[in-house]
């Protein structure tokens, strides 16, 4: 998007050039308020995952609504958000590279910072980096609660926590903060009963890890984790004291395909890709939003409020056809706007430089804000 093509505050939604990443502010703020209210009602802390939106302005809105801070996955994400004014960040991931750890230590001198560990070597390297610059950092021991990715077995949590404590300030700069217990795969199990069972299993493993830690003579202050698919079950377990939900704010197509949990608030689609019909055939229409404008790792986008199906048209094009039973004459005309709900919000956001935040709905709304996506491209 050229500088002259950038949307301006006060523009009508019709003036937004396509393709563009658009937030329905009314829907987003209802989602934000619903999750904040849930956390308050259940007596748990809320630390939303900013790896989803990658935007300091949105992180600020979440913290103003009661979040204690935000999570990220990458050192560079934490750095970008800190530069933009976010002062409480948890890197929910392991950092092993010594050069990155130098950056982590430098950042820990500027903001309140936490990080996850799952190895003795990782703890020692982290402590070395903190000692070198005289910084302090909160440390969560990550356990594997079913994802089969990072994390130690629950029985090993006590030994690793003991090693963290051995590097306590002032010498080591590591403060043991508790357990990281997140099951990413459980978030996308379609059935509510499946997600509940996965949450119960994760809770049992987290309790075992807590027992391992207390048996080594160390208090476990907090278990943090949970996600948009399981947070209601996780909060009800009494194990998790902090929720790391992220996608609830935008609700992509993949999460919306989950069967709802009776205990959870309902969230609305709030993130859209605005597109326009650029070509028209007898039985299809072509829009200007291809794979460069939305991620397809979780499937193709959903066409919003139309009886149309999105088909793969390549990098720059999407092909729309009527759903089974719909009529060809229902296809949009040349120049007509078509709204897409991305399949997966996180990598879709990473493709764009900015959000166009619209108040008053997608049809007649007005641009209220244009927010930079500061952590776009931050994968290191």
Order of alpha helices (4+ residues) and beta strands (2+ residues): beta-alpha-beta-alpha-beta-alpha-beta-alpha-beta-alpha-beta-alpha-beta-alpha-beta-alpha-beta-alpha-beta-beta-beta-beta-beta-beta-alpha-beta-beta
